[in-house]
């Protein structure tokens, strides 16, 4: 049974951080580590002891993890950055909170003896004969040790300790992946067999000063009595000096952390639930008759407001995978429209229909959004103009001199701001209304169906604009405007905007919302200072309506209704940008200068590159040939943020391309993107070399053989969670099952265990209907029984899945313990 582990964390803000600079402030940023490997870095907030970051990440970690840590640093222009403090959360501590953690946490000091990582391969045995008793420990190798030296490596040796006995291996210099293959033997006295623990410590040898601690393993001595030979990989643990900073002297962080950990059953166990979900949308005639009796409506009944967004995205992915996302959205939207009497409230709530449309646009339209908005967003960030319309917020000290005649006036600031906002808003609207052909066909068809349902429901002349507002409400208010307001959350920028740019983006987002409302609410709000933008908003209404008419002018047949594995088409560019490719051929005298700037494109079929974006000749690597995408140790090329793409040709030969990224966030994004498009490849490697083969040996493990097995485990399924996640129906259906399991009692009470009063009322209504309407005598009873029958089927599926999980968990325990457990 496969495991699926997803970790969500949000670094909200810090407070009361200590001043590290002579100016009495700090320039804080935060580094996030999973088991001591950097997975994210926030932006630096300059000259601020109470920084706000608001950065969030999701990580898929199928192999699990042990600890999540947040290190707060002070960035220095010259010299090394200063360490302010850290927070470490164990996996168990995070998992103990069902709804996740959301609180302020005090920073603690960073103790080098606690910053350990890696594993060691040991074989231990207790040898007894008539002459003597001895403890034999074979120290085979270690991997992924912490770098303690300035060159990014360590000089490790191992020490075995039992009571007052100890023995050490040799020192292997300049490696984090040492191979010892040495046997250490300790002679014991009979009375020492009652001791409790065998300790194996790993140290970094230093010529000057004391040695650095790299980790330890503690093995209960009783295990050696039970097992003749104990062999395996053991995780290195810290010394255990849990220093707590009382009183928060180093400041605090506000964090949100949530762990989702599931066991995924084989596909056949989820098929009955998928069948029920599919039934809800493939028979619209039946749906219109018994519209409140479907698996989807029952799911919405038991879904909490907090979980509705996650459920909506999961359903969107399930139906995308089934090729039924348009019928799914049409089903939800039809119910929403039919239950709405006031057109002003249409899709204004956080219903499943609203959330599903919102998540659908993010899933299928993110690349389209990037194409439309990225140029203008980049321009706004680059120009950093001071823009303000609110008289209460105009700060004359923050703007550059506009006039040479004297001090800048508020009127000049306002006029300049209006001019710039006109320019930006015009570019945004022109880019959107000119993007009909760029919009994904499946989005256009979904909007066409929505337009049709709204037009059928609201036929009065005074509701002529409702069919436009329904589409623009999603398109402008829930898609484009939020992306303009927070570009980083939509991956339009690597960092959040500064204060000045954020204000510009906010004003533009407000204006675009008014455009999405077709200018109907202009002049009715409190923000009358937005009036200078009203003319351009009103002028754009006609072009927006024309755009929406063209958007829905599409044939249904263009949308594929076959099951699929990926959200995007094979030809669509998933990621692109400038990177630095290592020049493999020729002598490498100065390896740091061997990286050449190249422009890369990634689709689900190829990874290609050229000298510039416009270069005619491209070199390409088929994605199906990729068998590993991993980080490269800094000491391999004396360069940071390097990754390697390992491919295998038809002859079985491995080839490695080294690529350098500009920062750790870009590195993680490219690692994740390439792993996602190659996740279904059949020839993925279980291990790799984190170094490079140079000067006749691997820089990581120091082995001479170029073809020797890799010294570290691969991380092929470790990815960042976002809109481009591959479709996985088993994982997605497991999420829906968990929601239904939590709401099972509510489902049973509402649909199966009918209250006595409702039963009497139903019987009375049936009698009245029989007398008054003989032709439709059993309508209410039919609806009731239909709902009961479907609910019973759904509950049966839930119980079957629950039993399957229990069976597989029991088998896992039996395999782990060797003891047969009672079913």
Order of alpha helices (4+ residues) and beta strands (2+ residues): beta-beta-beta-beta-beta-beta-alpha-beta-beta-beta-beta-beta-beta-beta-beta-alpha-beta-beta-alpha-alpha-alpha-alpha-alpha-alpha-alpha-alpha-alpha-alpha-alpha-alpha-beta-beta-beta-beta-beta-alpha-beta-beta-alpha-beta-beta-beta-beta-beta-alpha-alpha-alpha-alpha
